[in-house]
Amino acid sequence: MNFDQGQFNFDAPGDDSGYFKWQQELAERRKNFESRYGIIIGSKVRLTLIGEDRPLEGIITVCESREPKNRSKLHLRLGKREFIHAQIESISRLPPPQD
């Protein structure tokens, strides 16, 4: 077995390219979601999640998952509920409140 873990160079200049790539990928997933469902992130919606009988209503937003294993999926939030787009059974946009 080889237990050589190498060395980390603390003097090397930092690079934000990984973070910017992640932000670009998140923006692309967001755009794909909006195109597919015709729903703009940040709008009021009614949705039903797979396996649930009661619909949820509220403003749909994006959760930026900080866990590396979850970064490949678009995590969404409606109120306190978090879910991925694959869990959506149905979704519709609600009209803005009338003054």
C-alpha positions in Angstrom: 0.0 0.0 0.0 1.1 3.5 -0.7 0.3 6.0 2.1 1.9 9.0 0.4 -0.7 11.8 0.5 1.5 14.3 -1.3 1.8 17.9 -0.2 -0.6 20.9 -0.3 1.0 24.1 -1.6 -0.4 26.9 0.6 1.6 29.5 -1.3 -0.2 28.8 -4.6 -2.5 31.5 -5.8 -6.2 30.9 -5.3 -8.6 30.3 -8.1 -12.4 30.8 -8.1 -13.0 29.0 -11.3 -14.7 26.0 -9.6 -17.2 28.3 -7.8 -18.0 30.2 -11.0 -18.5 27.0 -12.9 -20.9 25.8 -10.2 -22.8 29.1 -10.4 -23.0 28.8 -14.2 -24.4 25.2 -13.9 -26.9 26.3 -11.3 -28.1 29.2 -13.6 -28.4 26.7 -16.5 -30.5 24.3 -14.4 -32.7 27.2 -13.3 -33.2 28.3 -16.9 -34.1 24.7 -18.0 -36.6 24.5 -15.1 -38.2 27.8 -16.1 -38.4 26.7 -19.8 -39.8 23.3 -19.0 -42.5 24.3 -16.6 -43.2 27.8 -17.8 -42.7 29.0 -14.2 -40.3 31.8 -13.2 -38.4 31.2 -10.1 -39.6 33.7 -7.5 -43.2 33.6 -8.6 -46.2 32.3 -6.6 -47.2 28.8 -7.5 -49.4 25.9 -6.5 -47.7 22.5 -6.7 -48.1 18.9 -5.7 -45.2 16.7 -4.9 -45.2 13.0 -5.9 -46.9 10.9 -3.2 -48.6 13.8 -1.5 -52.3 14.6 -1.6 -52.2 18.2 -0.4 -51.0 20.9 -2.8 -48.5 23.5 -1.5 -48.8 27.2 -2.3 -46.1 29.9 -2.1 -43.2 31.6 -3.7 -40.8 29.0 -5.3 -37.1 29.7 -4.9 -33.8 28.0 -5.4 -31.9 26.4 -2.6 -28.1 26.4 -3.3 -27.1 23.0 -1.9 -23.6 23.2 -0.4 -23.2 19.4 -0.3 -21.1 18.2 -3.3 -23.2 15.1 -3.9 -26.4 17.3 -4.3 -24.9 20.0 -6.5 -25.9 18.3 -9.7 -29.7 18.7 -8.9 -31.8 21.8 -8.8 -33.0 22.1 -5.2 -36.1 24.2 -4.8 -37.9 25.6 -1.7 -41.5 26.5 -1.2 -42.0 27.9 2.3 -40.1 25.6 4.6 -40.3 22.6 2.2 -37.2 21.7 0.2 -37.4 19.3 -2.8 -35.8 18.6 -6.2 -37.6 19.3 -9.4 -38.0 15.5 -10.1 -40.4 15.3 -7.1 -42.9 17.7 -8.7 -46.1 16.0 -9.8 -47.9 19.1 -11.0 -47.2 22.8 -10.8 -49.1 25.9 -11.9 -48.5 29.6 -11.6 -50.9 31.6 -9.4 -52.0 35.1 -10.4 -50.5 38.0 -8.4 -52.8 39.3 -5.6 -55.1 42.1 -6.7 -54.9 45.4 -4.8 
